[in-house]
Structures are given as C-alpha cells and as structure tokens.
Amino acid sequence: MNQMLNNQSQRAQLPRLLMALPEDEVIGAAARFAEQYTIEDIKLPQAGLGLMQLKDSALQEGYFLGEIPLATAQVVLTDAQQNRTEGAAQIMHSEANLARAIAILDAVVSAKLTGHEGVAQLLARGLTVLTEQQSSRKKMLARTRVDFSLLSSAEEEDADE
Amino acid sequence: MGYVAIKGGGQAIRGAEDVLEALRASEGMEGAPLSIDAIENQLRLLTSRIVSEGGLYHPKLAALAIKQSQGDTLEAAFALRAYRSTMPRLMETQAQDTSKMRLIRRISSAFKDIPGGQMLGPTYDYALRLMRLDLTDESPEKFRDIARQFLEQTPEPNLPDTFPKVVEALREEGLLPQAEANEALPFDITREPLIFPVPRSAALATMARAETGSLLALAYSNMRGYGDVHPTIAELRVGYLPVMLPHPITGELTEAGEVLMTECEVVAMYEDDSNHGKPTFTLGYGACFGHNEVKAISMAILDRALQKGMKEGASNPSEDPEFVLLHVDGVDSMGFASHYKMPHYVTFQSDMDRLRTTQQKHEDSKNTKMGDAQ
C-alpha cells in the first residue's frame, strides 16, 4: 500500500485518503481555511451520477455496468496578497459538500499553502485506515488459500474406508 | 385495451401505508429499528443484489430501500431506480480495468493451479446447509468480537494488491481468440430503448442490472439442455474495483472511490474459425455490482448463448436476444405483474358484456336449431 502511494502523486491519492475518514472531520478541516482565504466556486458543487464503463475481459468490448454516485467541485482560494490557487475534486459520493471540502484541501496540498501540514496529518490517518482495510481483505484471501490436489487411486480407497 | 382514470381511495391508500408501518414496528416495546449499517453489513448479499438490480452502486441507499420495502427485493430495486431517475448525469466514465480489482475471492474450476493461486474467500460453497441455531440468541458482546478475533488470529499475509487474469494466460497460449480493440461507444440502456437487433454492449448492460432469479432461470434452461454452452468457469472473482477518474485540473487519473463487484468468465465449446483460422475456445462474460456469484455465472452463460444466437440465429430461448433481454428486468416484469392488481373495472365490464352477448347468441342459435328440428 505504501509503495503504491509512493508511485502515484499525492494529489491523485488525496480524495481516496480523505474519504477514508469521517465526513464531518474532512468538512471541518476544509472550513478552517475559510478564515485565511477567500474561497470561491469556479464550478458549482454538484451531486449526481456517473455512468460506469467497463471493458469486458472476454472480448474486450466496452459496456456500461451501471451508475455510481458522483459529486464534483472546483474552487479557487485567494489569500490576502491576491494569490490564487485552484483545487478540484471528483468523488464517488452523494454529498456535494464533501466534494467541495476535498477540492479546498486539494488546493491547499497542491500548492503547500499555510496549514498544509495539518492536512498531511489527515492524509496519514486516511492511509492508516486504508492500509488496515487492505490488510483485512488480504487476510480473507490468505486464510482461504486452497491447493486442491488430485486424489490418487490409493488415497481414494483410503478415503472410502 | 382501454384504460380509464379512477378517483377515490385516498384515505384507504394512506391507511395502507399506516398498516405497513404498523407491521414493520409490530415487535412493539421489545423492538428496535434496523440500522442502515446493520442491513448493509449483516445482509450484505441482499444489499449486493439491490445495488446490481437497481443499477446504482450505492450500498447505503440500497440498505435503506431494503428497510423501507421490508425486504421485498423487487420493491427495493424499484425504489433505487426511482431515486437514480431523479439525479442528473454528470459524466460517463472511461472504461475501468477489472484487472485492478482488490480481490477478496478468486477461484477457477478450469485449472487446479492458477497464477497467484485460488482463494475461496467468503463463500457458502463448501458449507453444510444446517441451521445455525446459535444465531437465534446471539449476544451483542460475542458478535462484536467476531471480526476482531478473525483479524488478530490471521497473520499478516504477503500478497500482491492485484492478481493476473486466468483468461489472459489462456489467450497467451493461443487457446482463446485474440482480443480485438473495439472502440465503439457502448449502448446506454438508461437512455435508449432496446430495438432489435442490439449490440452486445446493450445485452451486457441489460443483464448486469437484471433480476437474479430471471437470469438464473434462463441460464438454467440452457444448462439443462435447451442450449449447448457447457461452460467451465475460467475464473470467478469478487473484489473492490477502484474507479479512476481524471482530476478536473491536472487530468491525472485519480481514485474517486471503489465498487464491490463480481466478475466471471466462462470457457465454452471450441469452434472452428470460419476463415479457417486456428480453432479456439469461446468465452462468455458476466459481471455485476456487489457480491452475487449466481448472477455473474448466469450472465456469462447467457452472454455466450446470445453470442451464438446473434451470429447463427437462435435455436433455443436462451439464445434469442429479444426473448432474454426483454424478460429479465425485475422492475419491468414486477411492474407488469403488479399492474393487474389495479382497478380494471371498465375493461372487465366490457369483457362481461361481450361474454353475455355471445352467450345470448349461442342460446338463440340453439333455440332456432331446435325449432327447425321440430
């Protein structure tokens, strides 16, 4: 998991890490930046659906498996010196407020704005949650690894006895 | 058939809602309302069924739909479909790659040894179908300890995040046809009606949100002899697929969330290439939201049967795209069956009038014949 995170940019992993945490906490963390920055919506936060396309692994043809909840937001943060930093988020969620909060934190992290260290701590906690989640899934696999072996005729006779 | 509007019954309809609510809470002072989390986790296979049949991956809303419909799967899927119809479509994703699934189960009935190994995961396949009477009086303390104990007692495994696909190994050996890139825009069944012939993408999308029992019944007809797929499961996998969307500013692929899904590839009878190429096995493919293995397997069998039907004409019902695709949707079929409960007083009155007139004519004709005979 850690290796995977190192291989991808922090910005690309940010929504996933933040969504592993309680929603209120993420929205609260983003709200604190409103004291230091003017936050404007470049695009109105929206909640709706996305149609999810897959490629079938048999014939490699695209098809739509179904829909997923989707929330999007794009914001710009302006500081007292009129420096502008954009942030955006596109997440599988039905709350536009959460997408807006993640968009704000995306701007903070990408430009290392004042207070980004606090967000880094949130990301680290998100990583811990996801690492535990992935570990528990792997344990389900490890605990049930099966090695079917063919029954020899001698064993078959034993088994019948 | 003609339909007429009716009026009245508003009070009785509100009363019916009250009766439903009263029955839901009929445990009285001893009862406690079901939490959405409890439904989502403890009835996870039911929740899985609703996310796939509702066509929307939203386990929380699916659990709510199960609660409000008091466990009726068709009503729950209907509620989820109704919800989705009120929401705006924000985007169509690019094709997601299921080889990136974070698996919790992976088996093959074609090969004993598959690259990465077989792992049974959560399954009832080898369980004894005996009643677990200990669950009738389960203590909350013991219940809360089950998952913790499982995690503590299982050592930290050294496993990769993803596993290779069995069909790709078969393809590399030349036992399957080479996949050809198909960039055609998939058919969107939520926006376009099925007018036959339809492309395979329409068939896959329709079956992915079909009612499990309907899909199983038609696939079973093929298994029992009304068809000749004779499938072997190359791979059945259950896991969480990361949904990758472009970052709105950088365009970099970013994980927006993940969906639990089931995917199955079946290998069917080999066929000679009509262009005198090398004979290869043929494949059927099934997938759905949630953990629903019977649905994915049934879909894979029907996909293979429909491929044959589309290519050579249908010899059996399960090979006929129109027969299969127009009869597997739970909301459609439940709606049609349920509409017979609505008042049909005028149409039935008309039927009775016609019958009485015909009976009178029959009687008159009989009397005339008797008169002629005398």
Interface residues (C-beta under 8 A of the other chain):
Chain A: M1 M4 S9 R11 A12 Q13 L14 P15 R16 M19 Q46 A47 G48 L49 G50 L51 M52 Q53 L54 K55 D56 S57 A58 L59 Q60 E61 G62 Y63 F64 L65 G66 E67 I68 P69 L70 T72 Q74 E86 G87 A88 A89 Q90 I91 M92 H93 S94 Q134 S135 S136 R137 K138 K139 M140 L141 A142 R143 T144 R145 V146 D147 F148 S149 L150
Chain B: V51 S52 G55 L56 Y57 H58 L61 R84 M87 P88 R89 L90 M91 E92 T93 Q94 A95 Q96 D97 T98 S99 R102 L103 I104 R105 R106 I107 K112 G117 Q118 M119 L120 G121 P122 T123 F150 L151 T154 P155 E156 P157 L159 D161 K165 V167 E168 A179 E180 A181 N182 E183 A184 L185 P186 F187 D188 I189 T190 R200 S201 L204 A205 A208 R209 G239 Y240 P242 V243 L245 P246 H247 P248 I249 T250 E252 L253 T254 E255 A256 G257 E258 V259 M261 E263 E265 L283 G284 Y285 A287 C288 F289 D303
